[in-house]
Amino acid sequence: MKAQILEIVWHSFNAVLSVDVQKCESYYRVLTSSSEGEVRVWKLQVDNSSKADVEFLCNLKVSDGSVNIIRFSPLGDLFASGDYKGCIMTWNQYDKDIAGMSENDDLPPNQEHWRMSKSMFCRNSSALISEIVDLEWREDGALLIAATMARSVFIWNPRTGHLLKQCFIEEGKFGLPCGVAVSPFADYFITMVQWKAVLLTRISNGKLLARINSSLMPCINSESTEPQDLFLGSHFQSLKRKPAFSPDGRLLIVPAGFLRNTVCDGFTSYIFASNNFSTPSYVLPVKSESFLVVFCPVWFTLKCEKSLLFDLPYRFVFAVFCKEEVYFYDTERNYPFGFARGLHYGNITDANWSQDGRFLIISSWDGYCSIIFFEENELGTPLNEDEIKAFKEEAQRELLKVTAVEGN
Protein backbone atom coordinates (compact mmCIF):
# COMPACT_ATOMS: atom_id res chain seq x y z
CA MET A 1 0.00 0.00 0.00
CA LYS A 2 1.39 3.41 -0.91
CA ALA A 3 -0.03 6.89 -1.37
CA GLN A 4 0.45 9.66 -3.91
CA ILE A 5 -0.79 13.25 -3.76
CA LEU A 6 -1.90 14.30 -7.24
CA GLU A 7 -0.54 17.85 -7.23
CA ILE A 8 -2.41 19.41 -10.11
CA VAL A 9 -4.84 22.32 -10.11
CA TRP A 10 -8.06 20.35 -9.98
CA HIS A 11 -10.47 23.26 -9.55
CA SER A 12 -8.44 26.49 -9.39
CA PHE A 13 -7.44 25.64 -5.79
CA ASN A 14 -11.09 25.52 -4.70
CA ALA A 15 -12.23 22.61 -2.55
CA VAL A 16 -12.83 19.32 -4.34
CA LEU A 17 -16.20 18.32 -2.90
CA SER A 18 -16.70 14.94 -4.55
CA VAL A 19 -14.81 12.39 -6.61
CA ASP A 20 -15.65 9.21 -8.51
CA VAL A 21 -13.74 6.88 -10.82
CA GLN A 22 -14.66 4.63 -13.75
CA LYS A 23 -12.45 1.96 -15.31
CA CYS A 24 -12.07 2.24 -19.08
CA GLU A 25 -10.20 -0.10 -21.42
CA SER A 26 -6.71 1.36 -21.01
CA TYR A 27 -7.16 4.11 -18.39
CA TYR A 28 -9.46 5.38 -15.64
CA ARG A 29 -11.95 8.22 -16.03
CA VAL A 30 -12.16 10.43 -12.94
CA LEU A 31 -14.90 12.92 -12.06
CA THR A 32 -14.40 15.81 -9.64
CA SER A 33 -16.76 18.57 -8.51
CA SER A 34 -16.19 21.91 -6.84
CA SER A 35 -17.77 24.75 -4.89
CA GLU A 36 -17.74 26.84 -8.09
CA GLY A 37 -20.39 24.79 -9.89
CA GLU A 38 -18.06 22.85 -12.17
CA VAL A 39 -17.63 19.15 -12.83
CA ARG A 40 -14.39 18.12 -14.49
CA VAL A 41 -13.53 14.90 -16.24
CA TRP A 42 -9.97 13.56 -16.12
CA LYS A 43 -7.97 10.74 -17.66
CA LEU A 44 -5.92 8.88 -15.08
CA GLN A 45 -3.27 6.36 -16.08
CA VAL A 46 -1.35 4.18 -13.64
CA ASP A 47 2.02 2.65 -14.56
CA ASN A 48 3.56 -0.60 -13.34
CA SER A 49 5.22 1.17 -10.42
CA SER A 50 1.84 2.49 -9.20
CA LYS A 51 2.43 6.09 -10.19
CA ALA A 52 -0.50 8.04 -11.56
CA ASP A 53 -0.54 10.55 -14.38
CA VAL A 54 -3.58 12.80 -14.80
CA GLU A 55 -4.75 14.52 -17.99
CA PHE A 56 -7.62 17.01 -18.36
CA LEU A 57 -10.51 15.81 -20.55
CA CYS A 58 -13.52 18.07 -20.03
CA ASN A 59 -15.03 20.89 -17.99
CA LEU A 60 -18.79 21.16 -17.44
CA LYS A 61 -20.53 24.16 -15.92
CA VAL A 62 -23.23 22.37 -13.96
CA SER A 63 -24.45 24.95 -11.44
CA ASP A 64 -23.90 28.50 -10.22
CA GLY A 65 -22.88 27.16 -6.81
CA SER A 66 -21.45 24.07 -5.19
CA VAL A 67 -21.84 20.64 -6.76
CA ASN A 68 -21.88 18.49 -3.66
CA ILE A 69 -21.90 14.98 -5.09
CA ILE A 70 -21.14 13.16 -8.34
CA ARG A 71 -21.55 9.46 -9.10
CA PHE A 72 -21.14 7.26 -12.17
CA SER A 73 -24.04 4.94 -12.90
CA PRO A 74 -23.38 1.21 -12.40
CA LEU A 75 -23.66 0.67 -16.17
CA GLY A 76 -21.15 3.46 -16.79
CA ASP A 77 -23.13 5.24 -19.50
CA LEU A 78 -24.25 8.13 -17.25
CA PHE A 79 -23.11 10.10 -14.27
CA ALA A 80 -25.28 12.06 -11.86
CA SER A 81 -24.53 15.38 -10.16
CA GLY A 82 -26.32 16.98 -7.22
CA ASP A 83 -26.01 20.67 -6.33
CA TYR A 84 -26.81 23.16 -3.59
CA LYS A 85 -30.16 24.13 -5.19
CA GLY A 86 -31.61 20.63 -5.04
CA CYS A 87 -31.03 19.92 -8.73
CA ILE A 88 -29.91 16.47 -9.86
CA MET A 89 -28.64 16.16 -13.43
CA THR A 90 -27.69 13.05 -15.34
CA TRP A 91 -25.07 13.36 -18.07
CA ASN A 92 -24.15 11.18 -21.02
CA GLN A 93 -21.15 11.32 -23.31
CA TYR A 94 -21.63 12.76 -26.79
CA ASP A 95 -19.48 12.55 -29.89
CA LYS A 96 -19.39 16.27 -30.61
CA ASP A 97 -19.58 19.59 -28.80
CA ILE A 98 -22.99 20.75 -27.61
CA ALA A 99 -24.21 24.32 -27.92
CA GLY A 100 -24.20 25.98 -24.53
CA MET A 101 -21.41 23.84 -23.09
CA SER A 102 -18.86 26.61 -23.35
CA GLU A 103 -15.25 25.86 -22.56
CA ASN A 104 -13.34 27.69 -19.85
CA ASP A 105 -10.77 30.03 -21.41
CA ASP A 106 -8.32 29.15 -18.63
CA LEU A 107 -8.44 25.44 -19.47
CA PRO A 108 -7.25 23.32 -22.40
CA PRO A 109 -9.86 22.46 -25.07
CA ASN A 110 -12.31 19.73 -24.12
CA GLN A 111 -11.26 16.30 -25.37
CA GLU A 112 -14.55 14.67 -24.34
CA HIS A 113 -18.04 16.08 -24.63
CA TRP A 114 -20.92 15.44 -22.26
CA ARG A 115 -24.48 16.71 -22.35
CA MET A 116 -27.26 16.81 -19.81
CA SER A 117 -29.66 13.91 -20.21
CA LYS A 118 -32.23 14.59 -17.47
CA SER A 119 -32.72 17.19 -14.75
CA MET A 120 -34.62 16.38 -11.56
CA PHE A 121 -35.53 18.93 -8.90
CA CYS A 122 -35.84 17.91 -5.26
CA ARG A 123 -38.35 20.25 -3.67
CA ASN A 124 -40.33 20.37 -0.44
CA SER A 125 -42.78 23.26 -0.12
CA SER A 126 -42.22 23.49 3.64
CA ALA A 127 -38.41 23.63 3.37
CA LEU A 128 -36.45 26.72 2.37
CA ILE A 129 -33.29 24.77 1.48
CA SER A 130 -33.20 21.84 -0.96
CA GLU A 131 -29.46 21.16 -1.10
CA ILE A 132 -28.44 17.67 -2.24
CA VAL A 133 -26.36 16.02 0.48
CA ASP A 134 -25.89 12.56 -1.02
CA LEU A 135 -26.72 10.45 -4.08
CA GLU A 136 -26.62 6.72 -4.64
CA TRP A 137 -27.53 4.51 -7.59
CA ARG A 138 -29.11 1.12 -7.08
CA GLU A 139 -26.94 -1.71 -8.38
CA ASP A 140 -29.05 -2.23 -11.53
CA GLY A 141 -28.94 1.49 -12.39
CA ALA A 142 -32.76 1.70 -12.42
CA LEU A 143 -33.05 3.95 -9.34
CA LEU A 144 -31.27 7.05 -8.08
CA ILE A 145 -31.82 7.95 -4.42
CA ALA A 146 -31.02 11.42 -3.08
CA ALA A 147 -30.75 12.69 0.49
CA THR A 148 -31.55 16.41 0.68
CA MET A 149 -31.79 19.27 3.12
CA ALA A 150 -35.42 19.56 2.03
CA ARG A 151 -36.11 17.10 4.88
CA SER A 152 -36.79 14.39 2.33
CA VAL A 153 -35.24 11.47 0.51
CA PHE A 154 -36.21 11.35 -3.17
CA ILE A 155 -36.34 8.19 -5.29
CA TRP A 156 -35.98 8.87 -9.02
CA ASN A 157 -36.05 6.93 -12.25
CA PRO A 158 -32.87 8.38 -13.79
CA ARG A 159 -33.72 7.17 -17.30
CA THR A 160 -37.05 8.99 -17.50
CA GLY A 161 -36.47 11.71 -14.89
CA HIS A 162 -39.71 10.74 -13.11
CA LEU A 163 -40.06 11.03 -9.34
CA LEU A 164 -41.12 7.65 -7.92
CA LYS A 165 -41.25 8.41 -4.19
CA GLN A 166 -40.62 11.28 -1.80
CA CYS A 167 -39.91 10.03 1.71
CA PHE A 168 -40.38 12.82 4.26
CA ILE A 169 -38.09 12.97 7.29
CA GLU A 170 -39.75 14.32 10.43
CA GLU A 171 -37.34 17.09 11.40
CA GLY A 172 -38.68 17.23 14.95
CA LYS A 173 -37.80 13.56 15.41
CA PHE A 174 -34.79 12.96 13.22
CA GLY A 175 -33.27 16.21 11.96
CA LEU A 176 -31.92 16.43 8.42
CA PRO A 177 -30.87 13.43 6.30
CA CYS A 178 -27.09 13.13 6.01
CA GLY A 179 -26.46 10.18 3.70
CA VAL A 180 -28.02 7.14 2.06
CA ALA A 181 -27.06 3.56 1.25
CA VAL A 182 -29.11 1.35 -1.06
CA SER A 183 -29.24 -2.42 -0.68
CA PRO A 184 -28.00 -4.01 -3.93
CA PHE A 185 -30.70 -6.69 -3.90
CA ALA A 186 -33.32 -6.04 -1.20
CA ASP A 187 -36.24 -3.60 -1.33
CA TYR A 188 -34.90 -1.09 1.19
CA PHE A 189 -32.42 1.70 1.74
CA ILE A 190 -30.73 3.26 4.75
CA THR A 191 -30.78 6.96 5.67
CA MET A 192 -28.49 8.47 8.29
CA VAL A 193 -30.02 11.49 10.02
CA GLN A 194 -28.66 14.27 12.23
CA TRP A 195 -30.28 13.26 15.46
CA LYS A 196 -28.50 10.06 16.43
CA ALA A 197 -30.42 7.62 14.24
CA VAL A 198 -30.45 5.45 11.14
CA LEU A 199 -33.70 4.86 9.24
CA LEU A 200 -34.55 1.71 7.27
CA THR A 201 -37.08 2.47 4.51
CA ARG A 202 -38.83 0.30 1.93
CA ILE A 203 -38.14 1.47 -1.62
CA SER A 204 -41.37 0.31 -3.25
CA ASN A 205 -43.77 2.16 -0.95
CA GLY A 206 -41.62 4.58 1.07
CA LYS A 207 -42.67 2.95 4.35
CA LEU A 208 -40.39 3.41 7.36
CA LEU A 209 -39.49 -0.12 8.48
CA ALA A 210 -37.22 0.62 11.42
CA ARG A 211 -35.42 3.32 13.36
CA ILE A 212 -32.02 2.39 14.77
CA ASN A 213 -30.78 4.76 17.46
CA SER A 214 -29.98 2.69 20.54
CA SER A 215 -29.34 -0.93 21.33
CA LEU A 216 -28.13 -3.44 23.83
CA MET A 217 -24.51 -4.24 22.99
CA PRO A 218 -23.96 -7.98 23.46
CA CYS A 219 -20.98 -7.74 21.10
CA ILE A 220 -19.03 -5.87 23.82
CA ASN A 221 -20.96 -6.78 27.00
CA SER A 222 -23.18 -9.85 27.01
CA GLU A 223 -24.56 -8.98 30.48
CA SER A 224 -25.64 -5.44 29.61
CA THR A 225 -29.29 -4.61 30.32
CA GLU A 226 -29.16 -0.90 29.45
CA PRO A 227 -29.54 0.18 25.79
CA GLN A 228 -26.71 2.37 24.50
CA ASP A 229 -27.13 5.41 22.27
CA LEU A 230 -25.24 4.51 19.11
CA PHE A 231 -24.61 7.66 17.10
CA LEU A 232 -23.31 11.21 17.23
CA GLY A 233 -25.88 14.00 17.25
CA SER A 234 -26.30 17.30 15.42
CA HIS A 235 -23.12 18.75 17.00
CA PHE A 236 -21.08 16.52 14.68
CA GLN A 237 -19.16 18.91 12.41
CA SER A 238 -19.76 17.03 9.15
CA LEU A 239 -23.31 17.00 7.77
CA LYS A 240 -22.27 14.15 5.47
CA ARG A 241 -22.58 10.71 7.08
CA LYS A 242 -22.37 8.02 4.44
CA PRO A 243 -23.03 4.35 5.32
CA ALA A 244 -22.43 1.50 2.87
CA PHE A 245 -23.76 -1.97 2.10
CA SER A 246 -21.35 -4.73 1.19
CA PRO A 247 -21.51 -5.82 -2.49
CA ASP A 248 -23.59 -8.87 -1.49
CA GLY A 249 -25.99 -6.74 0.60
CA ARG A 250 -25.53 -8.93 3.68
CA LEU A 251 -23.58 -6.39 5.72
CA LEU A 252 -24.07 -2.70 6.49
CA ILE A 253 -21.27 -0.50 7.84
CA VAL A 254 -22.44 2.68 9.54
CA PRO A 255 -20.11 5.56 10.54
CA ALA A 256 -20.59 8.42 13.04
CA GLY A 257 -20.89 6.09 16.02
CA PHE A 258 -20.15 7.02 19.61
CA LEU A 259 -20.30 4.91 22.77
CA ARG A 260 -20.22 5.89 26.44
CA ASN A 261 -19.70 3.85 29.60
CA THR A 262 -18.48 0.73 27.81
CA VAL A 263 -15.13 -0.97 27.23
CA CYS A 264 -15.21 0.64 23.76
CA ASP A 265 -15.87 4.24 24.86
CA GLY A 266 -15.36 6.81 22.12
CA PHE A 267 -15.80 7.14 18.38
CA THR A 268 -16.81 4.07 16.43
CA SER A 269 -18.34 2.65 13.30
CA TYR A 270 -20.66 -0.36 13.38
CA ILE A 271 -21.15 -3.54 11.38
CA PHE A 272 -24.78 -4.67 11.08
CA ALA A 273 -25.94 -7.95 9.54
CA SER A 274 -28.88 -7.56 7.16
CA ASN A 275 -30.88 -10.17 9.07
CA ASN A 276 -30.61 -8.12 12.29
CA PHE A 277 -30.60 -4.34 12.03
CA SER A 278 -31.71 -4.00 15.65
CA THR A 279 -28.22 -4.35 17.13
CA PRO A 280 -24.67 -4.02 15.80
CA SER A 281 -22.80 -7.27 15.25
CA TYR A 282 -19.40 -5.63 15.78
CA VAL A 283 -17.91 -2.30 16.84
CA LEU A 284 -15.00 -0.70 14.96
CA PRO A 285 -13.26 1.91 17.20
CA VAL A 286 -11.62 4.91 15.51
CA LYS A 287 -9.66 7.92 16.83
CA SER A 288 -12.06 10.64 15.69
CA GLU A 289 -15.51 11.07 14.15
CA SER A 290 -16.00 8.76 11.17
CA PHE A 291 -18.26 10.01 8.39
CA LEU A 292 -17.77 7.87 5.28
CA VAL A 293 -17.61 4.16 4.45
CA VAL A 294 -16.57 2.85 1.03
CA PHE A 295 -16.49 -0.83 0.03
CA CYS A 296 -14.01 -2.15 -2.50
CA PRO A 297 -16.20 -3.66 -5.26
CA VAL A 298 -13.97 -6.74 -5.68
CA TRP A 299 -15.01 -10.10 -4.18
CA PHE A 300 -12.00 -11.88 -2.64
CA THR A 301 -11.26 -15.43 -1.53
CA LEU A 302 -10.93 -16.04 2.20
CA LYS A 303 -7.54 -15.53 3.84
CA CYS A 304 -8.36 -17.35 7.07
CA GLU A 305 -9.57 -20.92 7.49
CA LYS A 306 -12.26 -19.59 9.79
CA SER A 307 -13.47 -15.98 9.80
CA LEU A 308 -13.54 -14.22 13.16
CA LEU A 309 -16.65 -12.29 12.16
CA PHE A 310 -19.13 -13.74 9.67
CA ASP A 311 -19.71 -17.14 8.12
CA LEU A 312 -19.21 -16.01 4.53
CA PRO A 313 -17.45 -18.03 1.81
CA TYR A 314 -15.68 -14.88 0.56
CA ARG A 315 -14.36 -11.62 1.96
CA PHE A 316 -14.75 -7.93 1.27
CA VAL A 317 -12.46 -4.99 1.96
CA PHE A 318 -13.75 -1.59 3.05
CA ALA A 319 -12.42 1.79 4.12
CA VAL A 320 -13.72 3.92 7.00
CA PHE A 321 -12.93 7.64 6.74
CA CYS A 322 -12.54 10.26 9.44
CA LYS A 323 -11.72 13.90 8.70
CA GLU A 324 -7.97 13.30 8.48
CA GLU A 325 -7.44 9.54 8.34
CA VAL A 326 -8.64 6.33 6.74
CA TYR A 327 -8.82 2.83 8.23
CA PHE A 328 -8.80 -0.32 6.10
CA TYR A 329 -10.73 -3.41 7.21
CA ASP A 330 -11.89 -6.69 5.79
CA THR A 331 -14.91 -8.82 6.71
CA GLU A 332 -12.79 -11.49 8.42
CA ARG A 333 -11.46 -9.28 11.25
CA ASN A 334 -12.84 -6.53 13.46
CA TYR A 335 -9.56 -4.60 13.56
CA PRO A 336 -7.90 -2.60 10.76
CA PHE A 337 -5.19 -4.11 8.58
CA GLY A 338 -4.11 -0.69 7.31
CA PHE A 339 -4.18 2.99 8.23
CA ALA A 340 -3.29 6.26 6.50
CA ARG A 341 -3.13 9.76 7.97
CA GLY A 342 -1.90 13.21 6.98
CA LEU A 343 -2.55 12.91 3.25
CA HIS A 344 -4.18 16.36 3.10
CA TYR A 345 -4.00 19.75 4.82
CA GLY A 346 -7.79 20.07 4.66
CA ASN A 347 -10.49 17.65 5.74
CA ILE A 348 -11.36 14.72 3.49
CA THR A 349 -14.60 15.27 1.54
CA ASP A 350 -15.18 12.09 -0.48
CA ALA A 351 -13.56 8.89 -1.74
CA ASN A 352 -14.16 5.97 -4.10
CA TRP A 353 -12.51 2.72 -5.13
CA SER A 354 -11.59 1.85 -8.69
CA GLN A 355 -13.71 -1.02 -10.02
CA ASP A 356 -10.71 -3.36 -10.15
CA GLY A 357 -9.72 -2.51 -6.55
CA ARG A 358 -6.32 -1.25 -7.64
CA PHE A 359 -6.61 2.10 -5.86
CA LEU A 360 -8.74 4.38 -3.73
CA ILE A 361 -9.05 8.03 -4.79
CA ILE A 362 -9.70 10.69 -2.13
CA SER A 363 -10.80 14.34 -2.40
CA SER A 364 -10.26 17.13 0.12
CA TRP A 365 -11.13 20.67 1.13
CA ASP A 366 -7.51 21.63 0.39
CA GLY A 367 -8.24 21.44 -3.35
CA TYR A 368 -6.26 18.26 -4.05
CA CYS A 369 -6.92 14.58 -4.61
CA SER A 370 -4.78 11.70 -3.44
CA ILE A 371 -4.56 8.04 -4.36
CA ILE A 372 -3.79 5.00 -2.22
CA PHE A 373 -2.46 2.17 -4.38
CA PHE A 374 -2.43 -1.55 -3.71
CA GLU A 375 -0.11 -4.05 -5.37
CA GLU A 376 -1.61 -6.91 -7.36
CA ASN A 377 -3.25 -9.39 -4.93
CA GLU A 378 -2.17 -7.25 -1.95
CA LEU A 379 -5.79 -7.07 -0.83
CA GLY A 380 -6.39 -10.73 -1.69
CA THR A 381 -7.11 -13.09 -4.56
CA PRO A 382 -10.24 -12.11 -6.53
CA LEU A 383 -12.99 -14.66 -7.14
CA ASN A 384 -13.72 -15.58 -10.74
CA GLU A 385 -16.84 -14.31 -12.50
CA ASP A 386 -18.74 -17.61 -12.28
CA GLU A 387 -18.20 -17.79 -8.52
CA ILE A 388 -19.33 -14.18 -8.06
CA LYS A 389 -22.45 -14.77 -10.15
CA ALA A 390 -23.41 -17.81 -8.07
CA PHE A 391 -22.79 -16.00 -4.77
CA LYS A 392 -24.79 -12.97 -5.94
CA GLU A 393 -27.76 -15.15 -6.87
CA GLU A 394 -27.62 -16.85 -3.47
CA ALA A 395 -27.45 -13.50 -1.64
CA GLN A 396 -30.31 -12.11 -3.72
CA ARG A 397 -32.57 -15.07 -2.87
CA GLU A 398 -31.73 -14.73 0.82
CA LEU A 399 -32.32 -10.97 0.95
CA LEU A 400 -35.60 -11.17 -0.95
CA LYS A 401 -36.85 -13.61 1.70
CA VAL A 402 -35.81 -11.22 4.49
CA THR A 403 -37.52 -8.31 2.70
CA ALA A 404 -40.72 -10.35 2.28
CA VAL A 405 -40.79 -11.16 6.01
CA GLU A 406 -40.25 -7.49 6.93
CA GLY A 407 -43.16 -6.54 4.68
CA ASN A 408 -45.66 -8.68 6.61
URWO-V764020 format. One record per run of one state. SS is the DSSP state (2 for helix, 1 for strand, 0 for the rest). FROM is the first residue (numbers start at 1). LEN is the number of residues. Records with the same first field share a line. If there is no record, write none. Layout:
BEGIN
SS: FROM-LEN, FROM-LEN
END
This chain:
BEGIN
0: 1-1, 7-9, 24-4, 35-3, 47-5, 62-5, 73-5, 84-3, 95-18, 122-10, 138-6, 149-3, 158-4, 169-2, 175-2, 183-5, 194-3, 203-5, 213-1, 216-12, 230-1, 232-10, 243-1, 246-5, 260-6, 274-2, 277-5, 286-4, 296-4, 301-14, 316-1, 323-2, 331-7, 342-6, 354-5, 365-4, 374-8, 383-2, 408-1
1: 2-5, 16-8, 28-7, 38-9, 52-10, 67-6, 78-6, 87-8, 113-9, 132-6, 144-5, 152-6, 162-7, 177-6, 188-6, 197-6, 208-5, 214-2, 228-2, 231-1, 242-1, 244-2, 251-9, 266-8, 276-1, 282-4, 290-6, 300-1, 315-1, 317-6, 325-6, 338-4, 348-6, 359-6, 369-5, 382-1
2: 171-4, 385-23
END
